[in-house]
Amino acid sequence: MDHPLIDLINQKIAEAEARGEFDNLPGAGKPLPREEDPENALLSRVIRENGGVPEFVSLKRELDRLRAELRETGDRTQRHEILKAMSMMEARIDIARKAQR
């Protein structure tokens, strides 16, 4: 089943093409940039264009926050919990980096 607006969409594209709106676009005649992950190309592009970062980057930021928290606390029990969390975070970062490749 086609999208209910497919005819309208095709009409608008044909009108724009007739007006020459697709002439002389940047990159015309050049190949599209190669996407590393073609199966998730659209998702990757949307994430990238909206300021998303790879998982390992956001995890690294969380690890940096834990390090700062560790520096600020003197409580031994709390420090132990932070160190445990840091160890888990480092493992998650390693897994995320390997998955990114």
Number of C-alpha atoms within 10 A of each C-alpha: 3 6 7 8 9 10 11 10 12 11 12 12 14 12 12 13 12 11 10 10 11 12 11 9 8 8 8 10 8 7 7 8 6 8 12 10 12 10 9 10 13 12 12 18 12 11 13 12 9 9 7 13 11 13 15 20 14 13 17 15 11 14 20 13 12 18 14 11 14 18 9 10 12 10 9 9 10 13 17 12 12 18 15 11 14 19 13 13 18 15 12 16 19 14 13 16 14 10 10 11 7
